[in-house]
Amino acid sequence: MHAHQNYNLLLVVLSYVIAVLGSFTALQLAVGIPNAQTSRQRWMSVLAAGAVMGVGAIWAMHFIAMLACDTGMAVTYNLPRTALSALIAFGACSLGLAVAGSAIFSWSKLVVAGVCMGLGVAGMHYLGMAAMMMGADLSYDVSLVAVSVVIAIVASIAALWLAFNLRGPLQMLGSALVMGVAVCGMHYTGMAAVIFEDNGGQVPANFASGLRGNNLGMSIFVVAVAMLLIVLAVNYLRQQRRSQLSI
Amino acid sequence: MIELEIQILSDRREGLLVELGRTVVANGFTLLRQRLAQDDRGAWLTMIVRGPPERQLALEEELATHSRVRSFECSLFEGGAAPPPASGPAVARAPIAAAPATFAAPASSVPPAGPDVRQVESMLPQIAKDYPRITPWLLTLQRTVAAESREASLLLVGRRTGAWVFKRDYAMGAKLGLADAIKRIGVPALRALATIEQHGEQLHIQNSPLCSPNGHSGCKFFSGYLEGLLGASIEPQNVFVRSLYCRSTGAVECILEISH
């Protein structure tokens, strides 16, 4: 028997807000990559932006969205797979941002970077789904899976174009809103592709030791607060720098 | 053609002549003679170069801001004597436009088109403070500097202002191609100062407040402004702005052409 998915609308909205906040923070850091004076500065910017995008925007959004989804069954998450999903998002986003932020802006680089980011979003999602432990077997509608990956890639390309090619308010806010669409669009299309088949309550042996919703909620809260602090710190430092610039 | 004597102090001598020689050649100058010496402060490179006077300022800017250059001096080279010994006063590394000050001091060696660096430097803080409402300051500068320094002074203040605006408002993001840089950076930045229209790589400035009929501007401020603004935002960094038409010479509107 298929388990139905019911969503808590408030948490769905919150998942988008977190995706946008994470993307905004990450792109604030990422647009500094082309201005790095040394390779060390450059890699620090790439890794910081990749970490915030991968863990802050994508991973945190995914698990808020999972908390929003009620299948009527108890769910826990396999810790190593959950950690690996965050690592994949971090690696793919770092790679994508490093490519997008190098030398002169070009469409070929944008596409490569968008594919990296999009696959990072999708990879994180489907590994995160594989980390779910519950009394059901998961299967997928392959065509919807493909659509979810395409959404992630196309929206990532659009977000990176806005972030690196434009200047001004649209650059930061517009790109963050579009990246939020990339992450959430991919996620909820991916969720539409999944079928939870009730297996009669047979849960994996390590079900009891898995991460539970309340643990995830606390982790996500910490991530969100960290992102807000980074945004404030980056803005403060940039304001300071602007005021100290001599003509 | 003018001949310049350029003296440079660098941390190390390896590849110095090659790197700076490229900059000299890229600015349309020919390297006539050079001398490289080492002392306890570093490597001293003295070059005698010959080239077009209108490229002097651009060459000085590039050399003064080159990553290998610690200190920099430039003066008109008079006579065909051999280059002097490679030692001299170590001046602090000049910011972009301060370099010409070293040769602007003695009246006899002031090049005809050299900027009035003292006037420009004293006005720049006011321009930063009042930006973008800077027209009165620029008109004052036009009036107060000597006629032979007017264009170079306006060009200099334009470059400094453009580079400052870039760092302040447009530095975040990828390096762009020239067309994108004009569209995303040049046009919005210049709109803060004047009413403009973009036509490809030409910018049309309508009713330029600096270029009144029978005036003396020659669009030099706006040319320098765009060079400073766009030079930092694109790769490679050489941007040239040419005034095709100017209201001050009877045209209906000012037209600037931007190229690499």
Interface residues (C-beta under 8 A of the other chain):
Chain A: V31 G32 P34 N35 A100 G101 A103 I104 F105 A163 F164 N165 L166 R167 G168 Q171 R242 L245 S246 I247
Chain B: L124 P125 I127 A128 R160 T161 W164 K167 R168 D169 Y170 A171 M172 G173 A174 K175 L176 G177 D180 R184 I185 P188 I234 E235
